[in-house]
Amino acid sequence: MTRATTVRAVLAVAVLLVSVYITLTMSPRLGLDLQGGTRMVLQAKDSDTAKADRESTERTLEVLRQRIDSLGVAEPTLTRSGEDRIIVELPDVQDPRQAAEVLGKTAQLSFHAVQGPGTEQTGTDEEKSGAEGGPTLPDEQGGLLALGPPRLSGAGVKDATANFDAQQGAGWTVSLDFHKDAGKKWTELTGEAACNPVQDERRRVAIVLDGKVISSPQVDPSVGCEVGLPSGSTQITGSFSADEARDLALLIKGGALPVPVEIVEQRTVGPTLGAAAIDASARAALIGAAATALFITVMYRLFGALAALALAAYGVISYAALVVLGVTLTLPGLAGFVLAIGMAVDANVLVFERAREECADRPNRSLRSALTAGFRNAWSAVADSNVTTLIAAGLLFFLGSGPVKGFGVTLAIGVIASMFSALVIARALTEVAAGSKFVAAYRGVNGIARPGAVRTRLNARDPQLFRRPRRWLAVSAVLVAVAVAGILVRGVNLGVEFTGGRLVEYSTSRPVDVETARDAVAGAGFEDAEVTTAGDGDLSVRTGKLDNDGEHALRAALAEEGGETTKVRDELIGPSLGDELRRNALIALAVAVFVQLAYLAVRFRWTFAVASVGALVHDVVILVGAFAWLGRSVDGIFLAALLTVIGYSVNDSVVVFDRVRELWAKNRRTPVADVANRAVLQTVPRTVNTGMGALFILVALAVLGGDSLADFALALLIGICVGTYSSVMTAVPGALLLERSSKAPPPARKRGPGRKVTRQKRRDPLDNGARV
């Protein structure tokens, strides 16, 4: 065992041990679409007194956090998104009406005189307030205070800041500054309180936010009766910590700057749907991974079995990475994790096929040296293909929204983990095996010492695929025309995510046919609602503008026909957000095409880059057209699949053109059509074997993944099949036609360090498969 192999083995074992420990001791963070709950996106709006910018939105978030806490929701999450949006996630909340009502209120901040200790009362809020002129509320320590009526509102507060008073030794304080008229009321309020003895509760002033006392400071003994505090130099002291002072200042200032919020997006997922998605994805992952492992074992014998072990290690490592990085696992993210298992074998297949070529060209070469050459020769294609997939993942994260971002993260982690699995773990295992005399002696055992069946048949027939490249382009043009016809004739069925509106899926205890459901919904006043069947006999209702009270009435109408009616899924998208998401989707596609073109132009010839992007556009149009003909919904999940197909399509083209570049550099006088033909024949085994690995996973997802993943898996199935075709039969013919008008010389041959290339007469390797 060489030193490099030992280092790889030690590194692989260390990473695996850490990953197994993380897997056994930590749990993943599940998104609301997997654990059930409600997700809202709130849009801050300008008001007469405040502009909806980053600062005011941050203050509004703090006020909303206090309100959500009052609902008793377990582990709610509130985060700011961009300049003026707030994302609220409420686990286990299935009926968002109360949450929406609480979140939509404008902040209510008021200042009250304390009339004395309060007593526990019963009755309505009005009766409690009327007993002493104001509410009776607990203070910060829990003691009851009888408050007077509001003397001024939060709208009168100009500013509230947390400061550290080092000179007076008061520690952290909160300074208040009022507008002119409010400042006079504040002076009157504190002046009246100062007329009471120091130990009297009536010397306190209560600051109330949304019916809760957030501070009840006592007026300082130095303040005279009827004199009061000036508005510009009021300080609240009370042994605050730095965080407590900042929080109090934010609450007071947030209440003083009431920024209205509007719910622009609302998604509710029932816990049963999330649990079913997890179970279905787990089954699909196990069955798909087992089928992939069996396939590569059959194709590459012992080395394939070792790659299957590395694939299992990849699953553990990528899962541990998701957990330790705190990535929120969403439904698309879970699908991305499952998909990456199928794509993880790509690097192994590339290496094994290059090692097979080395063994075929030099039969007397040792197994270890052939394997080393395979890793070396495959590195360029492995790096480029994975970079293109990482670009797609990055675009999903930066340009996607909601759960689609999670898919981008899991896809990126999967790509990095797959490279480690192939280049470290699989390489260490195969190098150790290659050093065995038994493995080296029996060529039928190791799996790479003999060419595969596909390669043998192609070499025997030696088909000339590109004598007439225009014919292949004509076939591609026909496919694109059929797809465009579907878009024009059937139209693209944009999901509610891109059009705005509301989509609710219900499960009823008694079966209800669509016509009966439509009549019930129309009878409840929703004549324009679209009612269709979802999976497992569920009903899907899509409407335009529908608030939470309207949804409650709609559910009640269905319950009259179907008995107990449970909401399985609920998506509400405001019209402005729908327009924005649709626009962002188009921008994402445009950016994806441009970035891939730029990357390929840098790494390859411009002709190769343009041809690859042309094949990419070909795949996008056909996939959209296929969904148009099938009447399937085009939504954010479809966008995730589409951008993944873009990465996969370019990935395939990169592998082909990398081989074209390599062979052409070694045979600069050979016609490029002959070089391309040989390159395609050499890469077909890799393309077939890698595609089969991904197809096993996708078929398992489509069959076992449930309705929530069916469209996602279908889009990827179509996209990968079309992408595999176009990377050979569209990209290569396109590049050949472009090369006829290009005056650029063939690529230069790479020279290894310290090597000299002597000019001597050699046979053209394209004639008999020999290597230069």
N, C-alpha and C positions, 0 to 999 in steps of 0.2 A: 504494500500500500504506500503510495507516494505521500509526501508531506502535504500537498494541496488536498488530496483526498481525505487525509486525516483531519485537516482543518474543517473541511466541509462537513464531515461526519460529526465532529464535535459541535459545530455550530447548529447543525440540524437537530441533534439530540437536545441541546440546550433550549432552542426555541420551542421544540415540541413539548418538553417538560413544563416550561412556563405556560404554554398554551393550554395544556391539559389541566394544570392547576387553576388557571383562570376559568376554564370551562366548568370545572367542578365546584368552584367556590363563589362564582359571581353569576348574576342573572342579567339578561339583556333588558334594555329599556324598550318597552313596547309602545308604539304609537297608538293613538286613539282608534285607528281603523282596525287594530288587532285586539285591544283590550276593551273596546267599547267606551263610548262617551261622546261629548260634544266639543267641537272645535269652532271658534268664531274668529273672524277677522273684522276688527273695528276700524273704521276710517274716521279720523279726527277732522272736524270742520271748523272753519273760522267763525268766531262770534264777534259781537260788537265790541267786546273788551279784550279779546285775545286772538292771536294768530296761531293757527295750527302748525307749529314748527316742531323741531326736535325737542326743545326745552319744554314747551307746554304739553306735548304728548307724553314726555317722561313724567311730568307732574300728574297728568291724568291717569297714567298707569298706576301710580302709587295710590291714588284715590280708589281706583277700581280694585286694586289688590285688597284694600280694606273691605270693600263691599263683598267681594267673592268670599273672603274669610267668614263673613256673617252668614253665608249660605250653608256653611258646614261641609263644603266639598272637600274630599280627601285629596291632598297633594295637587292642587290646581297649579297651572303654569301660565304666567303672563309675561310676554316678551314684546319689546318694541320691534317693528319691522319697517325699515326705511325711516323716513322723516316723520310720517304722520299716520302710521298704522300700528295697531296693537293686536297681537295674536293671543287669544285666550283658549286654553285647553282645560276641559272639565271632565276628568275621568268619571265614568259610571253615571253621568247625567244624561238621561234618555229623553226627558221633556224639557227643552231649553226655554220654555216660556218665562219662568220665574227669573232665570239668569239673564235673559234678554231684557226683561223689564228693569232689573236692578242695574245692569250695565248701561242701559240707554239713558238713565236719568242724568241730569246735569248736577254737578256737585253742589250739595247744600251745606254751606258753612255759615254758622251764626255765632254771635257773642251774647252771653246772658249774664245778668246779675244773679248771684247766689242768695236766695232768700232764707237759707238755713238748712239744717239737716233734713233729709227726706225720710219718709216712712213708706213701707211697703203698701202698695195699693192694688186693688183689683178693679176690673172694669176695662172699658175701651180706652184707647189712647186719648180720645177727646175728653173722657171723664177724668183721666189722670192729669191732663194738662189743665183742665178747667178748675181743678181743686185748689190750686195755688197760683194760677195765672200763667204757669209754664209747666214743662215736663219735669218729672222726677227721674233722674238718671244716675247710674253709678259713676263715681269718679275713677281716676286711674288706679286707685288702691281698692276699689270695690265698694266704698262707702257711698250711701245714697245722698244726693243733693237735690233740694227743692229749688228749681230754677225759675226765674222770672221770664217774661216773654222776650223774644229776640230783640236786641237793641240796635244791632247793625248786622249786615250780612257779609259774607266773604267777598262780595264784589267790591267792598270798600277797601280791601287790603291791596296796597300797591306792591309791596315786596315783603318777603320773609327770608331771613338768612341766618345760617348757623355760624357763630363766631366763637373764638377762644379768647377769653378775657384773662390775660396774664397779669395785667397791672392791678386790678382789683381782687384778683384771686378767686373770682367767681367760677372759673372753669368754663365749660361750654355753655353758651347762652343762645337764645333765639331772639333776634331783633326784628321788630315789626315796624313797618312804615305804611301809613294810611293815606288814602286820597283826602282832599281838603275837607269836604263835608263829613266824611266818615271819621276823620281825625277829631273833629269837634264832638261827635257822638262818643268816641272812645274816651276823650278827656272827661266828658260828663259821667260816663259809666264808672270809670276808675275813681273819679272824685267822690261819687256817692258811696262807693265801696270803702273809701278811705275814712269815712265818718264812723265806721264801726271799730270796736276794739281789735287789738292785734290778734288775739286768739279766737275771735268770732268767725264762724264760717261765712258770715255775710261780707267779710272783707275780701272774699275771693271772687274771681271772674271766671266763668266757664266758657271754654271754646268748644263748640259742638259741631261735629262733622257727621252728616247723615244719621242723626239721632244718637251719636256716640260721643261722650266727652273725651276729647283727645288731650286736653290740658285744662287745669283749673288753678292757675297761679294765684297767690295772695298778693294784694297790693302792698308794696314795700312800706314799712313804718315811717320812712322819711317823707312820704307823700301826704300833704295836708288835706283836710276835709274840704270838699267842694273845689279843690285845686286840680286834682287829677294828673294824669300823665300826658305829656306832650306826645303827639303822634309820631314825631320823627325820632324820638330817642327812647322808645319803649323796649325793654328787654325782659324776656322770660327766663328766670333762673330756676334751678332745681336739681343740681348734681347730675346733670345729663352726661352721658357718654357722647363721644363724637357721632356715632351712628344714630343715637336717640335724638340728638339735636338736629341732625340733618333730616331725619325722617319727619320730625315735627314741623320743621320749616317747609319741607315739601308738601306735607298735608295741608298746612295753612295756606301756602301759596297756590297749591293746586285747587283748593276750594275757592280761592279768590279769583282764579282764572278758569272759569268753567268753560271747557272746550267741548262742545257737543260731539257725540260720536254716533256713527251710523253703522249698522251691521251690513257689511258688503259680502260676507261669505259666512255660511253656517253649514257644518257637516255633523251629522249624528249617525253613529254606527252602533247597532245592538251588540251586546257581548257575545251572543250566540254566533253571529256572523264572523266576528273576529276569531273566536275559538275554532270555528269550522275552517277558516282560511289557514290558520296555523297547522291544524291537523292535516288538511289536504296538501299543503305545501310540504310538510314533513314526509308524507307518504310519497309524493312526487319526487322529492329529493332522494329518498332512499332507493326507490325503484329505478329512477333515472340514473343515479350514480352507479347502482349495481349493474345496470345494463351497459353503461359506458365502460366500467371496469372490465366486464366480461368481454366486451368488444375489443378493447385494446389488448387484452390478454390473448385472445384468439389471433389477432393480427400480428403481435410482436412477441408472443410466447413468454419466455422468462422475463425479458426486459419490459414487456407489456405489463406483466404481473407486478414488477417492481414499480412501474409508473402508476399502477393502480394503488399501491401502498402510498406512494407520494401524493396521489389524489386524495386519499383519506386524510393524510397529514395536512394537506391544503385546507380541507374542510374544517379541521380543528383550529388551524392557525387563523384563518379568516374569521371564523366565529369568535375566537378569543380577541382578535383585533377589534371587532365590532363592539364587544362587551367592554373592553378596557378603555376604548376611546369614548365611551358613553354615547355611541351613535344610537339615535332613536330608530328602532326597526319598524318600518311601515310595511304595508302590504306590497307595494311595488318594490320596496327594498328587499323584502323576503323573497320575492320572485327573482330579483336581481342576484341575490345570493345563490339561489338554486340554479339560475342560468349560468353563473360564473363557474359552477362545478363542471358543466359540460364543455365550456370554453377553456378550462384549465389544462386540458390535455393537448392543446394546440402546440405549445412549445415542445413537449415530449415527442409529438408526431413529427414536427419539423426536424428535430435532432436525429431521430431514428431513421427517417428517410434519407437524410444526408449521410448518415453512417452506412446505410445500405448501399448507397452509391459508391462510397469509398471501398467497401468490400467487393463490389462488383467490378470496379475499375482495377483494383490491385488485389487479386485473390490471395496472395501470399502475405498480405499485410496482417499484423496482429490485431486481435479484436479490440484491445485497449487503445491502440493508436487510431484505429478506424473510428472508435467512439469519440476520442478526443477531437479528431478532425471534424466529426459530425457536429459537436458542440461549437467548435470554432467557426465552421462554415455557416451554421444556422443562426449565429448570433445577430447578424445584421437584420435578417428577416424577423427574428423574434423581437428585437428592440423596436424596429419600425412599426410592426403590427400592434405591439402593446402600447406604443405611444399614441397611435391613432385611436385606440379604444379609450385610453386615458383622456384624450381630447374630448371624445364624446361624453365621457363621464363628467368632465369639468363643465361642459356646456349644460348638461342636465342640472348640475348643482347651481350654477350661477344664473341660468336663464329659466330654469323650471320653477315651480311653485309647489308648496305643500309637500305631499308624499313623494312627488317626483324627485325632489332634492334628495330624499333618502335613498331612492334608487341609484342616483348618481354616486352617492357616497359608498354604498355597498359594492357597486360595480368597480369603482376605483380601488377599494380595498381588495376586492377579489382579483383584480389584474395584478396588483403588487404581490399578493400572496401566491398567485399562480406562478409568477416568475421565480419567486424564492423556492417554491415547491419543485419546479422543473430544473432550475439551474444549480440548486444546492442539494436538496434532498434526493431527487431522482438521480442526479449526477453522482452523488456519493454512493448510492445503492448500486447503480449500474457499473461504476468503476470498480467497486469491490467484487462484483460478480464477474466482470470481464477479466479480472486477475486470476480467476479460478481455471485450472487446467481442464477440468471437466467441461465447464461452460464453453471454453475456447475450442475444445476438441470436437464437440458435437454441435455442428452448425444448425441442425434442426431445433435445438433447444433454446439458443440465445435469442433468436428472432430477428437478428439484423445481418447475420452472415450470408443470408440468402435473400434474393429479391422477392418482393411480394407478388401475388398473383396479378394484380392490376398492372404493376410495372412490367412484368414479363409479357403480358398480352400486348401492351402498348408498344413495347420494343419490337415485338414480333411483327405487328401490323404496320407500325410506323406511319400512321395516317397523316396526310398533309392537310392541316386544318385551315390554313390561311392563304391558300392560293387565290381565293376570291373573297377578300375580307368584306366587300360590300354586301355579300349575301347575308352574312351574320348581322350586319347593321340593319339590313332590311327586315330581318326577323324581329330584331329589337324594336324597330320603328313600328311594326305591326302591333307588338305587345303594348307599346306606349299608346298607340292610337285606340286600342280597345279600352285601356284604362281611362284615357281622356273621355271616351264616349260614355263610360260609366259615370264619370264626374258630371258630364253635361246632361245626360239623360236622367239618371237616378238622383243626382245631387249628393253632396256630402252631408251625412247626418251628423251635424255638429252636436256634441253633448252639451248639457246645460252649463258646463264649465265655461264654454266658449260663447254661448248665446245669452246667458243670464236666465233666471227663472228658478224653479224649484222642482226637484225630482225626489219622490218619496217612494220607498218600497215597503209593502206591508205583507205580513204573514197572518192568515186567518185560520181560526180553528176549524171552520167548515169550508169545503171547496166552494169557490165563487167563480163562475165563468166571466169572461171579459165583458160580454154584453150586459149582464146583470150589474156588474160593477160600474160600467159606464152610466147606466140609468141611475144608479144610486148616487153617483158623484154629481151627475147633472141635476138630479132632484135636490141636491144640497146647495145648488147655486153655482156649480163649477162646470158650466156648459162647455167651456173651451179646453177642459183638461183632457190630456191624452192618456188613455188607460191601456196598458199592455200587460202581457204575462212575463214574469221574471222566472228564475229557476225554481224548481221544486214547488210549482203551483202558486208562488207568490204573485202579488199584483204590484205593478209599477205605475205610478201616477205622475205625470209631468204637466206642470202648469206654468203660467207666466208669473205675475206678481202674486205672492201668497204669504201672508204673515203667519206667525205661530198660532194665533187664535183660529185663523182660517184652516190651518193644517189640522188642528184639533177637531174642528167641525167636520172636515173631510173624513178623518179617521172614524168619527162617530157614525157617519153615514155608511161607511163600509162595514162597521161592526153590526149594523142592523141586519145585513145580509149574511155576513160570514162569522158571526159570533165574536169571540174574543179576538181583537185585532192588535197585533204587535208591530211596532215600527222597526223594521230591520235596518233600513238605511235612509238617510235624509240629507239632501244636498241643496243648499240655497245659495245662489250666486246673484249678486246685484248686477244690473245691466251695465253699469260703468266698469265693474270689475270684469265682467264677461268680455267686453270690448278690449279691455287691457290685456287679458289673458290670451285672447285670439291674436292680438297684435304682437304680443311677446312670443307666441308660438311661431309666427311667421319670421320674426326677427331671429329666433333661435335656429330655424332652418337655414336662413340666409347666412348667419354667422358660421354655422357648422360647415356649410359648403365652402365659404371663403377661407376658413381656418384650415380645412383639409387641403384645399388647393394650394395655399401658401406653404404648408408643411411639405407636401409632395413636390412642389416646385423646387424647394431647397434641397430635398433629399434625392430627387431624381431629375430627369430631363423634363422640360416644360411640356413636351409632347405626352410623356407618361402621365404627368400631373393632370393635364386637361382631359385626357382619355379616362383617367380614374374618376375624376369629378363628373364627367359625362355619364359614366356607368352609375355613379352614385345618384344623380338626378333621375336616371332611368329607373332605379330601384324605388326611389321615393314616389314617383308618379304611379308606378304599377301598384305599389302597396296601397296608396290612397284610393286608386281606382278600384282595386279589389274590394276594399271595404265599402266603397260606394255601391258596387254591384250587389254585394251581400247585404246591404242595408245596416251594417254595423256602425256603432257609435264611434265617432272620432272625438276623443277627450284627452285629458292630461296623461292618462295611462297609455293611450295610443301614441302620444307624443314621445313618451319615454321609450316605447318600443321602436318608434321610427328613428330616433337618434341613435339607439343601439344598433339598428340595422345599418345606419350610415357608417358607424364605426366598424361593423363587421364587414361591410362591403369594401371599404377602403383597406381593411386588414387583408382581405383576400387579394386585392389588386396589388398591394405592397409585396406580398410573397411572390406573386408571378413576375412583377417587374424587377424585383430584386434579382431573380434568377436570370431574366433577360439581360439585365445590366452586367451580371457576372459573366455570362457566356459570350456576350457581344464584346466585352473588353478583352477576352482571350482570343477572339476570332474576329478581328476588326474588318477583315475583307469579306467575310461571309455575309450574304444578304440578310437583312434584319428579319425578313419574313421567315427564313429558315431557322434563325436563332430563336425567334419567338415561338415557333412550332416546337422546337426541342425543349424550350423552357417550360412551356405548358405541359408537355408530356411528362416532364420530370416532376412537376408540382401537382399533377392530378392526384396521385396517391395521397399526398398530404391533404389536399382539398377535400377529397372524399372521406378520409378517415376523421378529420377534424369536424366536418359537417355532420357526420354520423354521431359523433359524441354529443354535439349540441342538439341534434334532432331527438335523441333518446330522452334528454331532459325535457325538451319542449313538448313532445308527445305526452310524456307523463304529466306535465303541467296542464295540458289541454284536456286530458281525459280525467285526471284525478284532482286537479287544482280547484275545481268548483267554478261556479258562474263568475265569481269575482276576478278570476285569473284567466278565464277562457279566451276573452278577446285579446288579452295581452299575449298569451301563448300563440294564438292564431296569427296575430300580426308578425310575431317573430318567426313563426314557421314559414309564412309566405315570404317574409323579407330575406331570410337566410337562403331559402331555395333560389329566389330570384337573384340575390347577391352572389351566390356561388356561380350561377350561370353568367351573370353580367361581367364578373371580374375576368372571365376568360373570353366569352363570346361577344362582349361589347367593348370592354376596355382595350383588349389587345388589338382587335381590328381597327378601332378608332385610332390607337397609337400608330399603327402601321400606315394608315392613310395620312396622318399628320406628318410622319417622318418623310413621306415623299416630297413634301414641300419645305421640309426643314433642311437648312444648310449646316447645321451643327455636326461636328465630327463624331464618330462613335466614342463611347466612354473610354477613358484611359485605363489600362490594366493596373491594378494595385500591386505594388512591390513590397514584399516583406522586408523588415529591417535587416540590413547587412547582406541582402541577396543580390546577386547580379543575374540579369537575364541575357543569355547569349543568343545571338541570332543563328538559327539553324533550321533546316528544312524539316517540317513536321507534317504529319497527316492531319487533315481536318477532323477533329473529334466528332463533328456533327454527322460524319459519314458512318461511324461504327460505334459510337458511344465511348471511345477512348478519352482519356483525360490528358490535358497538357500539363 
